[in-house]
Amino acid sequence: MRVPFYDIKAQYDELAPELDAAVHEILSSGGYIMGPNHKAFEEEMAELHEVKHAIAVNSGTDALRIMMDAAGIGPGDEVITTAFTFVASTETIVQTGAMPVFVDIDPVTFNIDPSLIEAAITPKTKAIMPIHLFGQLADVDRVGEIGRKHNLIVLEDAAQAVGSKHNGKPAGNFGLAASLSFYVTKNLGAAGDGGMILTNDDLVAEKCRSIRVHGMGRERYYYDYLGYTSRLDEIQAAVLRIKLTKLVAWNTRRAELAQIYLEALESADVVLPMTSPGNTNTWHQFSVRCTRRDGLQAHLKEKGVDSMIYYPVPLHYHEPYRRFGKGEGSLPESERAALQILNLPMHQHLSEDQVRHVSECVKEFCAPVRA
Ligand SMILES: Cc1ncc(COP(=O)(O)O)c(C=O)c1O
């Protein structure tokens, strides 16, 4: 049985008539930028995430950068974050002129280990950026407490946590602002790139809205801030609005499939993902840990099962970011996770048979050793 890692086309097939009609309508209308879909999408996302403001931009990476500019992060500042993640958070911290300070992850959740944050605080620390990896929120209670105690800004990288919650509260409510990504493979994926900033702060929202269009203020061709071109175009907004109507159902389906994996793999010699108490996991990824990871991946490939390694090399090992880290051995859990993690196929269009088949293939290679 062939099991692809993603099936983006299945999303199109499920919604084809609506998607085709919406794209056609926009093309024939001639209104391609900042139109009614853009506005409605922002309102719908603000409502879903229970925040005052949602500002749609061109990508999750732009959302990070604009959010940090609006929060006043810049040269001389330090931002505490993690290295076991996608590059965009650290990349954009460096682009602002600030310095990323890496702390290690909690090996169970892959998210920032809050017990290590205080030791990394210096007089230059301006912000903490937890990254909600794989669909569940970092320990936002403890990160928030530390932020308040030390007067630090908290900025959430929620690219992988659209709709994820802690104690019933969605991502976007645990700091000054949060960034989302609508990259094609995300739980809510555009037909291209897209991103969003969520915030309850009026001034941050006003700045983000301005920075995404060159720093223009209320009056055209008058500039208040240094900005970028980062609008979400009308076609992407329309596609996202249509997919948004399915998001809750799709995330629920992911949770059902994750449960099948968890039960089927209970006896396998792999470490299974755990959801922290109070968290609603949207299962952006289903990640297992295995000490023979590369062998397991090769075995799955032979059986027609795709898998991915998110992330094979922590950021402090990469050339542009080495100078911000403390070298090999400085982030032992991040380094170990990079060697052991394997992401199994996880999306709402997988069949239960496919999930059971993947689990059987994993168990063939990772059977528990009996005495
Ligand atoms: C954790 C994380 N942050 C940021 C991003 C950047 O988002 P985008 O690809 O939309 O720029 C991603 C996307 O891949 C991500 O996974």
The ligand as an SDF file (V2000), in Angstrom:
LIG
                    3D

 16 16  0  0  0  0  0  0  0  0999 V2000
    7.5420   26.8180   13.0830 C   0  0  0  0  0  0  0  0  0  0  0  0
    7.4900   27.6130   11.8240 C   0  0  0  0  0  0  0  0  0  0  0  0
    7.6910   28.9420   11.8680 N   0  0  0  0  0  0  0  0  0  0  0  0
    7.6220   29.7010   10.7730 C   0  0  0  0  0  0  0  0  0  0  0  0
    7.3540   29.1610    9.5400 C   0  0  0  0  0  0  0  0  0  0  0  0
    7.3880   30.0420    8.3210 C   0  0  0  0  0  0  0  0  0  0  0  0
    6.2150   30.0490    7.6040 O   0  0  0  0  0  0  0  0  0  0  0  0
    6.1940   30.2910    6.0070 P   0  0  0  0  0  0  0  0  0  0  0  0
    6.7410   29.0680    5.3610 O   0  0  0  0  0  0  0  0  0  0  0  0
    4.7570   30.5400    5.7220 O   0  0  0  0  0  0  0  0  0  0  0  0
    7.0270   31.4820    5.7350 O   0  0  0  0  0  0  0  0  0  0  0  0
    7.1020   27.7930    9.4380 C   0  0  0  0  0  0  0  0  0  0  0  0
    6.7410   27.2080    8.1240 C   0  0  0  0  0  0  0  0  0  0  0  0
    7.1790   26.3620    7.5300 O   0  0  0  0  0  0  0  0  0  0  0  0
    7.1800   26.9860   10.6000 C   0  0  0  0  0  0  0  0  0  0  0  0
    6.9690   25.6730   10.5520 O   0  0  0  0  0  0  0  0  0  0  0  0
  1  2  1  0
  2  3  1  0
  2 15  2  0
  3  4  2  0
  4  5  1  0
  5  6  1  0
  5 12  2  0
  6  7  1  0
  7  8  1  0
  8  9  2  0
  8 10  1  0
  8 11  1  0
 12 13  1  0
 12 15  1  0
 13 14  2  0
 15 16  1  0
M  END
$$$$
